Amino acid sequence: MGIVKIDDDLHEEIRKASTVMVRSINAQAEYWMKIGMLAEANPTLSYSQIINEEMRKADINANLNIGNLIDG
């Protein structure tokens, strides 16, 4: 575990995003860093493709129909 110094404005954006995404501030920052690293390492993939690949690796069905989730 380490400490990363970030700009106050970026910290505020992380704080706001963490509230919306129901994550801690640290978890939100870690998520953005991980996605950023994956995007740089895979520049031809879209955000959705990166997320789907991470879900697949975690053995999560990322292709669920949103209507099925809402309707039960």
C-alpha positions as CSV (number, residue, x, y, z in Angstrom):
1,M,0.0,0.0,0.0
2,G,1.3,3.4,-0.9
3,I,0.3,7.0,-0.9
4,V,-0.4,8.9,-4.2
5,K,-0.5,12.7,-4.2
6,I,-3.2,14.0,-6.5
7,D,-4.5,17.4,-7.3
8,D,-7.3,18.8,-5.1
9,D,-9.6,19.2,-8.1
10,L,-9.1,15.6,-9.2
11,H,-9.7,14.4,-5.6
12,E,-13.0,16.3,-5.6
13,E,-14.0,14.6,-8.8
14,I,-13.1,11.2,-7.4
15,R,-15.1,12.0,-4.2
16,K,-18.2,12.9,-6.3
17,A,-17.9,9.8,-8.6
18,S,-17.4,7.5,-5.6
19,T,-20.7,8.7,-4.2
20,V,-22.5,8.0,-7.5
21,M,-20.8,4.6,-8.0
22,V,-21.2,3.6,-4.3
23,R,-17.5,3.1,-3.8
24,S,-15.0,4.5,-1.3
25,I,-12.9,7.3,-2.5
26,N,-9.9,4.9,-2.6
27,A,-11.8,2.2,-4.4
28,Q,-13.0,4.8,-7.1
29,A,-9.4,6.0,-7.6
30,E,-8.1,2.5,-7.8
31,Y,-10.9,1.6,-10.4
32,W,-10.0,4.6,-12.6
33,M,-6.3,3.8,-12.4
34,K,-6.9,0.1,-13.3
35,I,-9.2,1.0,-16.3
36,G,-6.7,3.6,-17.4
37,M,-3.9,1.1,-17.3
38,L,-5.9,-1.4,-19.3
39,A,-7.0,1.2,-21.8
40,E,-3.3,2.2,-22.4
41,A,-2.3,-1.4,-22.7
42,N,-5.2,-2.2,-25.1
43,P,-5.7,1.0,-27.2
44,T,-7.9,-0.7,-29.7
45,L,-10.5,-1.8,-27.1
46,S,-13.5,0.4,-26.1
47,Y,-14.4,1.0,-22.4
48,S,-17.3,-1.5,-22.8
49,Q,-14.9,-4.2,-24.3
50,I,-12.5,-3.7,-21.4
51,I,-15.2,-4.0,-18.8
52,N,-16.7,-7.1,-20.6
53,E,-13.3,-8.7,-20.7
54,E,-12.7,-8.1,-16.9
55,M,-16.2,-9.5,-16.2
56,R,-15.4,-12.5,-18.3
57,K,-12.1,-13.1,-16.4
58,A,-14.1,-12.9,-13.1
59,D,-16.6,-15.4,-14.5
60,I,-19.5,-12.9,-14.4
61,N,-22.1,-12.9,-17.2
62,A,-21.7,-9.4,-18.5
63,N,-24.3,-10.0,-21.3
64,L,-27.4,-10.0,-19.1
65,N,-30.4,-8.3,-20.5
66,I,-31.2,-5.2,-18.5
67,G,-34.9,-5.8,-19.0
68,N,-34.6,-9.2,-17.2
69,L,-32.9,-7.5,-14.3
70,I,-35.5,-4.8,-13.9
71,D,-38.6,-7.1,-14.5
72,G,-37.2,-9.8,-12.3
